[in-house]
């Protein structure tokens, strides 16, 4: 479980610091010179593509309808629906014939129009045509002369007005100096008032925008965009600004967070927002070091806030960015390697030279990595394939001698075996998923009052209508009470109310009784039927990094301790 920011984005920042990768000139020439030459064109083409096809999302300031995927194929022509029914060959011939008939009819109409125009033109006499041409020329001369005169008059009038204003100002200065001073004071006060209003607007804008960016970044950690969208909209409807959220309790936040997973994020989020309100008046600071001191914020989130809120010259490095940067520079290495991460940081430095909208540039790389340059890349649709070294290398016809340098034999950035397809770059090591045994104990309260009521009403029940078995079971379950405890440990379900459970590495039925007895002792509860636990069911609960093999048991308890439930 993550403590500060255990996300897929920030795992690259938790890699142990290695020695500085000193690159020889050959390596720097091969991997960086081509990018340095075409970095401006690459950014321009990528941003043009982004503005055309980008995802429309609420945290980007867009209005509904929202789109959670890049709209690449929206402009494609739709196939005629008649092709999907009947005999395809006959239908295709009919469609082709209908299209050809329409084309012929259009050509005929165009031909008739041209013939009419020609006839009308021929009907005009030569003398009339000459007269019309002369009239047009005379009108042009008149228009030009009028425009020149108007220009000269405007210039003179402007000069006269300026002189008159200057004279009037001089007279006013001599006559009414007190009025002038008072007007200047009023003007200064108005300026101050406007300046304060602008500052207040900027503060409100920074506070709301920073809050939106922060919430979206925390929600998007290890979570896909289409699942985050609904949660984000619900969140903003309830807590529109950081000041409203800072007043809330953790239980309220966890209720709304239910379904997003990694609940420690919600805890850190609330603590962070409270600190930002108290220390920084609800505005996230433009300082990476200060942001990293806040709970739940690491390298990635701090950079994201500074880029999207203050247009910092930087690019957030995550799996999508590592994939794109390693492909455009033809660098073949493993995702988690420190050398590849440092290489990506150098690539971002090259791309962040000069002025640009770095918030949009970072979002553009994200959209490109999620749609075109993913694990199954569509290189023909890529807007920056002209500047992608690995693509140009695989398509020798499209190279056009753009880069002539060869890859060095002993390269510190790449692995030895470079014969890899584009879709496998960068290389990935298979992770071993850990399996855990989860023993869940449902502790049911042994209600004596319920039994007494059942005995008293046994006679009256015979006279009543017979109820169905399913209805009786439902009513009995609704009347039962079960124990739930708050999980205070920093594990997967931190700060949640859960049924008591035990995590084990191996499962053995004979040891279950011992484990459950120890669990009841820790809760200060005694089993009404000693060493008896009813087995109910089992199931698998799969997470991204582990699997819980869950086994559920039931027991009844006579003594119920207050404050545990």
C-alpha positions as CSV (number, residue, x, y, z in Angstrom):
1,X,0.0,0.0,0.0
2,X,1.3,3.4,-0.8
3,X,2.1,5.8,2.0
4,X,2.8,9.1,0.2
5,X,2.1,8.6,-3.4
6,X,2.3,4.9,-4.4
7,X,1.2,5.3,-8.0
8,X,2.3,4.0,-11.3
9,X,3.4,7.5,-12.2
10,X,5.6,8.0,-9.1
11,X,7.2,4.6,-9.1
12,X,9.8,5.8,-11.6
13,X,10.8,8.5,-9.1
14,X,11.3,5.9,-6.3
15,X,14.1,4.2,-8.2
16,X,17.4,4.2,-6.3
17,X,19.7,6.9,-7.4
18,X,22.4,5.6,-9.7
19,X,25.7,7.1,-10.7
20,X,25.4,9.9,-13.3
21,X,25.3,8.5,-16.8
22,X,28.1,10.2,-18.6
23,X,27.4,9.9,-22.3
24,X,30.1,9.8,-24.9
25,X,29.8,12.1,-27.9
26,X,28.8,9.2,-30.2
27,X,25.8,8.3,-28.0
28,X,24.7,11.9,-27.5
29,X,24.9,12.5,-31.2
30,X,22.8,9.5,-32.1
31,X,20.1,9.8,-29.5
32,X,19.8,13.6,-29.1
33,X,21.1,15.4,-32.2
34,X,18.1,14.5,-34.4
35,X,15.6,15.6,-31.7
36,X,17.5,18.9,-31.1
37,X,17.3,19.7,-34.8
38,X,13.6,19.2,-35.1
39,X,12.2,19.9,-31.5
40,X,10.4,23.0,-32.6
41,X,8.6,21.3,-35.5
42,X,7.8,18.3,-33.4
43,X,6.1,20.5,-30.7
44,X,4.2,22.4,-33.3
45,X,2.8,19.3,-35.1
46,X,1.9,17.6,-31.8
47,X,0.0,20.6,-30.5
48,X,-1.9,21.0,-33.8
49,X,-2.9,17.4,-33.5
50,X,-3.9,17.8,-29.9
51,X,-6.1,20.8,-30.5
52,X,-7.9,18.9,-33.3
53,X,-8.4,15.5,-31.6
54,X,-7.9,16.0,-27.9
55,X,-10.0,14.5,-25.1
56,X,-12.6,16.9,-23.6
57,X,-12.4,16.7,-19.8
58,X,-13.8,18.8,-17.0
59,X,-10.4,19.3,-15.2
60,X,-9.1,20.8,-18.5
61,X,-11.8,23.5,-18.4
62,X,-14.0,21.9,-21.1
63,X,-17.8,22.0,-21.1
64,X,-19.9,18.9,-21.7
65,X,-20.2,16.6,-23.6
66,X,-17.0,15.1,-22.4
67,X,-14.9,12.5,-24.3
68,X,-12.6,10.0,-22.5
69,X,-10.8,8.9,-25.7
70,X,-9.0,10.8,-28.5
71,X,-11.4,11.5,-31.4
72,X,-9.2,10.3,-34.2
73,X,-11.8,8.6,-36.4
74,X,-14.7,11.0,-36.1
75,X,-14.2,12.5,-39.5
76,X,-14.1,9.2,-41.4
77,X,-16.9,8.6,-43.9
78,X,-19.6,6.1,-42.8
79,X,-20.2,3.0,-44.8
80,X,-23.5,2.7,-46.7
81,X,-25.8,0.6,-44.5
82,X,-27.2,-1.2,-47.6
83,X,-23.8,-3.0,-47.9
84,X,-24.7,-5.1,-44.8
85,X,-27.9,-6.6,-46.2
86,X,-28.8,-9.0,-49.0
87,X,-26.4,-10.1,-51.7
88,X,-23.3,-7.9,-51.4
89,X,-22.3,-8.0,-55.1
90,X,-25.7,-6.9,-56.4
91,X,-26.1,-4.2,-53.8
92,X,-22.6,-2.9,-54.5
93,X,-23.4,-2.7,-58.3
94,X,-26.7,-0.9,-57.5
95,X,-24.9,1.6,-55.2
96,X,-22.2,2.2,-57.8
97,X,-24.8,2.7,-60.6
98,X,-26.8,5.1,-58.4
99,X,-23.6,7.1,-57.6
100,X,-22.6,7.2,-61.3
101,X,-26.2,8.3,-62.3
102,X,-26.0,11.2,-59.7
103,X,-22.6,12.2,-61.1
104,X,-23.9,12.3,-64.6
105,X,-27.0,14.3,-63.6
106,X,-24.8,16.8,-61.8
107,X,-22.6,17.1,-64.8
108,X,-25.6,17.8,-67.1
109,X,-26.9,20.5,-64.7
110,X,-23.5,22.1,-64.7
111,X,-23.3,21.9,-68.5
112,X,-26.7,23.6,-68.9
113,X,-25.7,26.4,-66.5
114,X,-22.5,27.1,-68.4
115,X,-24.4,27.1,-71.8
116,X,-26.9,29.7,-70.4
117,X,-24.2,32.0,-69.1
118,X,-22.4,31.8,-72.5
119,X,-25.7,32.6,-74.4
120,X,-26.4,35.6,-72.1
121,X,-22.8,36.8,-72.7
122,X,-23.1,36.4,-76.5
123,X,-26.4,38.3,-76.5
124,X,-24.7,41.5,-75.1
125,X,-23.5,43.8,-77.8
126,X,-19.9,44.9,-78.0
127,X,-20.8,48.6,-77.5
128,X,-22.7,47.8,-74.3
129,X,-19.7,45.8,-72.9
130,X,-17.3,48.7,-73.6
131,X,-19.6,51.2,-71.9
132,X,-19.9,49.0,-68.8
133,X,-16.1,48.7,-68.6
134,X,-15.7,52.5,-68.8
135,X,-18.3,53.0,-66.1
136,X,-16.4,50.6,-63.8
137,X,-13.1,52.4,-64.3
138,X,-14.7,55.8,-63.6
139,X,-16.3,54.5,-60.3
140,X,-12.9,53.1,-59.2
141,X,-11.2,56.5,-59.8
142,X,-13.9,58.3,-57.9
143,X,-13.6,55.9,-55.0
144,X,-9.8,56.3,-54.8
145,X,-10.0,60.1,-54.9
146,X,-12.7,60.1,-52.1
147,X,-10.6,57.8,-49.9
148,X,-7.5,60.0,-50.4
149,X,-9.4,63.1,-49.5
150,X,-11.0,61.4,-46.4
151,X,-7.6,60.3,-45.2
152,X,-6.1,63.8,-45.5
153,X,-9.2,65.3,-43.7
154,X,-9.0,62.8,-40.9
155,X,-5.3,63.5,-40.4
156,X,-5.9,67.3,-40.3
157,X,-8.8,66.9,-37.9
158,X,-6.8,64.7,-35.7
159,X,-4.0,67.3,-35.5
160,X,-6.5,70.0,-34.7
161,X,-8.1,67.9,-32.0
162,X,-4.7,67.2,-30.4
163,X,-3.8,70.9,-30.4
164,X,-7.1,71.9,-29.0
165,X,-6.9,69.3,-26.2
166,X,-3.4,70.5,-25.3
167,X,-4.5,74.1,-25.2
168,X,-7.5,73.2,-23.1
169,X,-5.3,71.2,-20.7
170,X,-2.9,74.1,-20.3
171,X,-5.8,76.5,-19.5
172,X,-7.2,74.0,-17.0
173,X,-3.8,73.7,-15.3
174,X,-3.6,77.4,-14.9
175,X,-7.2,77.9,-13.8
176,X,-8.0,74.8,-11.7
177,X,-5.0,73.1,-10.1
178,X,-7.1,71.9,-7.2
179,X,-9.6,70.1,-9.6
180,X,-6.7,68.5,-11.4
181,X,-5.2,67.2,-8.2
182,X,-8.5,65.8,-7.1
183,X,-9.1,64.1,-10.4
184,X,-5.6,62.6,-10.2
185,X,-6.4,61.2,-6.7
186,X,-9.6,59.7,-8.0
187,X,-7.8,58.2,-10.9
188,X,-5.2,56.7,-8.5
189,X,-7.9,55.3,-6.3
190,X,-9.7,53.7,-9.3
191,X,-6.4,52.2,-10.4
192,X,-5.8,50.7,-6.9
193,X,-9.4,49.4,-6.8
194,X,-9.0,47.7,-10.2
195,X,-5.6,46.3,-9.2
196,X,-7.1,44.8,-6.0
197,X,-10.0,43.3,-8.0
198,X,-7.6,41.8,-10.5
199,X,-5.5,40.3,-7.7
200,X,-8.6,38.9,-6.0
201,X,-9.7,37.4,-9.4
202,X,-6.3,35.9,-9.9
203,X,-6.3,34.4,-6.4
204,X,-9.8,32.9,-6.9
205,X,-8.8,31.6,-10.3
206,X,-5.5,30.1,-9.0
207,X,-7.3,28.5,-6.0
208,X,-10.1,26.9,-8.1
209,X,-7.9,25.8,-11.0
210,X,-5.2,24.4,-8.6
211,X,-7.9,22.5,-6.6
212,X,-9.3,21.0,-9.8
213,X,-5.9,20.0,-11.1
214,X,-4.9,18.5,-7.7
215,X,-8.1,16.4,-7.3
216,X,-7.9,15.1,-10.9
217,X,-4.2,14.1,-10.5
218,X,-4.9,12.2,-7.3
219,X,-7.9,10.5,-8.7
220,X,-6.1,9.5,-11.9
221,X,-3.3,7.7,-10.0
222,X,-3.6,4.0,-11.0
223,X,-7.1,4.7,-12.3
224,X,-8.4,5.1,-15.9
225,X,-10.0,8.3,-17.2
226,X,-13.4,6.8,-17.9
227,X,-13.8,5.6,-14.3
228,X,-12.5,8.9,-12.8
229,X,-14.9,11.1,-14.8
230,X,-18.1,10.3,-12.9
231,X,-16.3,10.4,-9.5
232,X,-14.8,13.8,-10.4
233,X,-18.1,15.3,-11.4
234,X,-19.8,14.0,-8.2
235,X,-16.9,15.3,-6.1
236,X,-17.1,18.8,-7.6
237,X,-20.9,18.9,-7.1
238,X,-20.4,18.2,-3.4
239,X,-17.2,20.2,-2.7
240,X,-16.8,22.9,-5.4
241,X,-13.7,24.5,-3.8
242,X,-10.9,23.7,-1.5
243,X,-12.4,25.6,1.4
244,X,-15.5,23.5,1.5
245,X,-13.5,20.3,1.4
246,X,-11.2,21.4,4.3
247,X,-14.3,21.6,6.6
248,X,-15.3,18.0,6.0
249,X,-14.6,14.8,8.0
250,X,-12.6,11.8,6.6
251,X,-15.7,9.5,6.8
252,X,-17.6,11.9,4.4
253,X,-14.7,11.8,2.0
254,X,-14.3,8.0,2.1
255,X,-18.0,7.5,1.3
256,X,-17.7,9.5,-1.9
257,X,-14.3,7.9,-2.7
258,X,-15.9,4.4,-2.5
259,X,-15.1,2.5,-5.7
260,X,-11.9,4.3,-6.7
261,X,-9.6,2.1,-4.6
262,X,-6.3,3.0,-2.9
263,X,-8.2,4.7,0.0
264,X,-5.1,6.1,1.5
265,X,-5.2,8.7,-1.3
266,X,-8.4,10.1,0.1
267,X,-6.9,10.4,3.6
268,X,-3.8,12.2,2.3
269,X,-5.9,14.4,0.0
270,X,-8.0,15.7,2.9
271,X,-5.0,16.4,5.0
272,X,-3.2,18.1,2.1
273,X,-6.2,20.4,1.4
274,X,-6.5,21.4,5.0
275,X,-2.8,22.4,5.1
276,X,-3.1,24.4,1.8
277,X,-6.0,26.3,3.3
278,X,-4.3,27.0,6.6
279,X,-0.8,27.8,5.3
280,X,-1.3,29.1,1.7
281,X,-4.8,30.6,1.7
282,X,-6.1,27.8,-0.6
283,X,-3.5,28.3,-3.3
284,X,-1.0,25.6,-4.2
285,X,2.5,27.1,-4.1
286,X,4.7,27.4,-7.2
287,X,7.6,25.5,-5.6
288,X,8.4,21.8,-6.0
289,X,10.1,21.5,-2.6
290,X,7.1,23.1,-0.8
291,X,4.6,20.9,-2.7
292,X,6.6,17.7,-1.8
293,X,6.3,18.5,1.9
294,X,2.5,18.1,1.6
295,X,1.0,14.7,2.4
296,X,0.4,12.4,-0.7
297,X,2.4,14.6,-3.1
298,X,5.5,13.3,-4.8
299,X,7.7,14.3,-7.8
300,X,5.0,13.6,-10.4
301,X,2.1,15.4,-8.8
302,X,4.2,18.4,-7.7
303,X,5.4,18.8,-11.3
304,X,1.9,18.4,-12.7
305,X,0.5,21.2,-10.4
306,X,3.4,23.6,-11.4
307,X,3.0,22.8,-15.1
308,X,-0.8,23.0,-15.4
309,X,-1.2,25.9,-12.9
310,X,1.9,28.0,-13.5
311,X,3.0,26.8,-17.0
312,X,6.4,25.5,-15.7
313,X,8.9,24.5,-18.4
314,X,8.7,20.7,-17.7
315,X,7.0,17.5,-18.7
316,X,5.6,14.9,-16.3
317,X,7.3,11.6,-16.8
318,X,5.1,8.5,-16.5
319,X,4.7,5.3,-18.5
320,X,3.2,7.0,-21.5
321,X,6.0,9.6,-21.7
322,X,8.8,7.0,-21.2
323,X,7.3,5.0,-24.1
324,X,7.1,8.0,-26.5
325,X,10.6,9.4,-25.5
326,X,12.3,6.0,-25.9
327,X,10.7,5.5,-29.3
328,X,11.4,8.9,-30.8
329,X,15.1,8.7,-29.7
330,X,15.4,4.9,-30.6
331,X,16.5,4.1,-27.0
332,X,15.8,0.4,-26.1
333,X,15.9,-0.3,-22.4
334,X,13.6,-1.5,-19.6
335,X,10.8,0.6,-18.1
336,X,12.2,0.6,-14.5
337,X,15.8,1.3,-15.4
338,X,17.4,4.4,-13.9
339,X,19.3,5.1,-17.1
340,X,16.1,5.3,-19.1
341,X,14.5,7.6,-16.6
342,X,17.5,10.0,-16.7
343,X,17.5,9.8,-20.5
344,X,13.8,10.9,-20.5
345,X,14.6,13.8,-18.2
346,X,17.2,15.0,-20.7
347,X,14.7,14.6,-23.6
348,X,12.2,16.7,-21.7
349,X,14.9,19.4,-21.2
350,X,15.5,19.5,-25.0
351,X,11.8,19.8,-25.7
352,X,11.3,22.4,-23.0
353,X,13.7,24.9,-24.6
354,X,11.9,28.1,-25.8
355,X,8.5,29.5,-25.0
356,X,5.4,27.3,-25.4
357,X,2.2,26.2,-23.7
358,X,3.8,23.5,-21.6
359,X,0.5,22.5,-19.9
360,X,-1.0,21.7,-23.4
361,X,2.2,20.0,-24.5
362,X,2.2,17.7,-21.4
363,X,-1.5,16.9,-22.1
364,X,-0.7,16.3,-25.8
365,X,1.9,13.7,-24.9
366,X,-0.5,12.0,-22.5
367,X,-3.3,11.8,-25.2
368,X,-0.7,10.6,-27.8
369,X,0.5,7.9,-25.4
370,X,-3.0,6.7,-24.5
371,X,-4.3,6.5,-28.1
372,X,-1.7,6.3,-30.9
373,X,1.7,5.5,-29.3
374,X,0.4,2.8,-27.0
375,X,1.4,-0.9,-26.6
376,X,-0.1,-1.6,-30.1
377,X,1.0,1.6,-31.9
378,X,-0.6,3.0,-35.0
379,X,2.4,4.7,-36.5
380,X,0.7,5.8,-39.7
381,X,-1.7,8.0,-37.6
382,X,1.0,9.5,-35.4
383,X,1.5,13.3,-35.9
384,X,5.2,13.1,-35.0
385,X,6.2,10.0,-37.0
386,X,8.4,12.3,-39.2
387,X,10.6,12.9,-36.1
388,X,10.5,9.4,-34.6
389,X,13.8,7.6,-35.1
390,X,12.6,4.1,-34.4
391,X,9.8,4.5,-37.0
392,X,12.1,6.0,-39.6
393,X,14.6,3.3,-39.0
394,X,12.0,0.6,-39.7
395,X,10.8,2.4,-42.8
396,X,13.9,3.0,-44.8
397,X,12.0,4.5,-47.7
398,X,10.8,7.3,-45.5
399,X,14.2,8.1,-44.0
400,X,15.3,10.6,-46.7
401,X,18.7,10.8,-45.0
402,X,17.3,12.7,-42.1
403,X,19.9,11.2,-39.7
404,X,23.1,9.7,-40.9
405,X,24.7,8.7,-37.7
406,X,24.9,5.0,-36.8
407,X,24.2,3.6,-33.3
408,X,27.4,3.1,-31.3
409,X,28.4,-0.5,-30.5
410,X,28.8,0.0,-26.8
411,X,25.9,2.2,-25.7
412,X,25.2,2.9,-22.0
413,X,21.6,3.8,-22.7
414,X,20.5,0.7,-24.6
415,X,20.5,-3.1,-24.0
416,X,22.8,-5.3,-26.2
417,X,20.0,-6.9,-28.2
418,X,18.3,-4.1,-30.2
419,X,16.4,-6.2,-32.7
420,X,13.0,-5.4,-31.1
421,X,9.6,-4.4,-32.7
422,X,8.3,-0.9,-32.0
423,X,5.4,-2.3,-29.9
424,X,7.8,-3.9,-27.4
425,X,9.8,-0.7,-26.8
426,X,10.5,0.0,-24.0
427,X,11.1,-3.4,-22.7
428,X,9.0,-4.7,-19.8
429,X,9.8,-7.3,-17.1
430,X,6.9,-9.6,-16.1
431,X,5.8,-8.9,-12.5
432,X,5.0,-11.8,-10.2
433,X,1.6,-11.3,-8.6
434,X,1.5,-12.2,-4.9
435,X,-1.3,-14.4,-3.6
436,X,-2.7,-14.0,-0.1
437,X,-5.2,-16.0,2.0
438,X,-7.9,-13.8,3.5
439,X,-10.0,-15.4,6.3
440,X,-13.1,-13.3,7.0
441,X,-15.1,-14.0,10.2
442,X,-18.8,-12.8,10.3
443,X,-19.4,-12.3,14.0
444,X,-23.2,-12.5,14.6
445,X,-24.9,-11.3,17.8
446,X,-26.9,-14.0,19.7
447,X,-30.1,-12.0,20.4
448,X,-32.0,-13.6,23.3
449,X,-34.9,-11.1,23.0
450,X,-35.5,-12.3,19.4
451,X,-35.8,-16.0,20.5
452,X,-38.3,-15.1,23.3
453,X,-40.5,-13.1,20.8
454,X,-40.4,-16.1,18.5
455,X,-41.7,-18.4,21.2
456,X,-44.5,-16.0,22.3
457,X,-45.7,-15.4,18.7
458,X,-45.7,-19.1,17.7
459,X,-49.5,-19.5,18.3
460,X,-50.4,-16.3,16.5
461,X,-48.3,-17.3,13.5
462,X,-50.4,-20.3,12.7
463,X,-53.5,-18.1,12.2
464,X,-51.5,-15.7,9.9
465,X,-51.0,-16.3,6.2
466,X,-48.0,-18.5,5.4
467,X,-45.0,-16.5,4.1
468,X,-42.6,-17.7,1.5
469,X,-39.3,-19.2,2.5
470,X,-37.3,-16.5,0.7
471,X,-39.2,-13.7,2.4
472,X,-38.7,-15.3,5.8
473,X,-34.9,-15.6,5.2
474,X,-34.7,-12.0,4.1
475,X,-36.5,-10.8,7.2
476,X,-34.3,-12.9,9.5
477,X,-31.1,-11.4,7.9
478,X,-32.4,-7.9,8.2
479,X,-33.1,-8.4,11.9
480,X,-29.6,-9.9,12.6
481,X,-26.7,-7.7,13.7
482,X,-23.0,-8.3,12.7
483,X,-19.8,-6.8,14.0
484,X,-17.7,-4.5,11.9
485,X,-14.4,-2.9,12.9
486,X,-12.5,0.2,11.7
487,X,-9.3,-0.8,10.0
488,X,-6.6,1.5,11.4
489,X,-3.6,-0.3,9.7
490,X,-1.9,1.2,6.6
491,X,-2.9,-1.6,4.3
492,X,-5.1,-2.0,1.3
493,X,-8.4,-1.1,3.1
494,X,-7.1,1.6,5.5
495,X,-9.6,3.6,7.5
496,X,-12.5,1.4,6.4
497,X,-15.2,-0.4,8.3
498,X,-14.8,-4.1,7.6
499,X,-15.7,-7.5,8.9
500,X,-12.8,-8.9,11.0
501,X,-10.3,-10.7,8.8
502,X,-6.8,-12.3,8.9
503,X,-4.2,-12.4,6.1
504,X,-2.1,-15.6,5.7
505,X,0.3,-17.0,3.2
506,X,-1.1,-20.5,3.3
507,X,-4.5,-22.0,4.0
508,X,-5.1,-24.9,6.3
509,X,-8.6,-25.7,7.7
510,X,-7.1,-27.3,10.9
511,X,-5.4,-24.0,11.8
512,X,-8.5,-21.8,11.2
513,X,-10.0,-22.5,14.7
514,X,-6.8,-21.3,16.4
515,X,-6.6,-18.2,14.3
516,X,-10.3,-17.3,14.9
517,X,-10.0,-17.9,18.7
518,X,-7.0,-15.5,18.8
519,X,-9.0,-12.9,16.7
520,X,-12.0,-13.1,19.2
521,X,-9.6,-12.6,22.1
522,X,-8.2,-9.5,20.6
523,X,-11.7,-8.1,20.2
524,X,-12.7,-9.1,23.8
525,X,-15.5,-11.3,22.6
526,X,-16.3,-15.0,23.4
527,X,-17.9,-17.5,21.1
528,X,-21.3,-18.8,22.3
529,X,-20.5,-22.2,20.9
530,X,-16.9,-23.0,21.7
531,X,-14.5,-23.8,18.8
532,X,-17.4,-23.9,16.3
533,X,-17.2,-21.8,13.1
534,X,-19.5,-22.3,10.2
535,X,-17.9,-22.3,6.7
536,X,-20.0,-20.2,4.3
537,X,-18.2,-19.6,1.0
538,X,-15.0,-18.7,-0.8
539,X,-14.1,-16.4,-3.7
540,X,-11.2,-14.6,-5.5
541,X,-10.6,-10.9,-5.2
542,X,-8.1,-9.7,-7.8
543,X,-6.2,-6.4,-7.5
544,X,-3.6,-4.9,-9.8
545,X,-0.7,-6.3,-7.8
546,X,-2.1,-9.1,-5.7
547,X,-4.9,-11.6,-5.4
548,X,-7.0,-12.4,-2.2
549,X,-8.3,-16.0,-1.9
550,X,-11.1,-15.2,0.5
551,X,-12.7,-17.8,2.8
552,X,-15.8,-16.7,4.8
553,X,-16.8,-18.2,8.2
554,X,-19.6,-17.4,10.7
555,X,-19.8,-17.5,14.5
556,X,-22.3,-16.3,17.1
557,X,-21.3,-14.2,20.1
558,X,-23.2,-13.9,23.4
559,X,-21.4,-10.9,24.9
560,X,-21.4,-7.9,22.7
561,X,-18.9,-5.2,23.5
562,X,-20.1,-1.6,23.0
563,X,-17.9,0.6,20.8
564,X,-16.6,-2.1,18.5
565,X,-19.5,-2.2,16.1
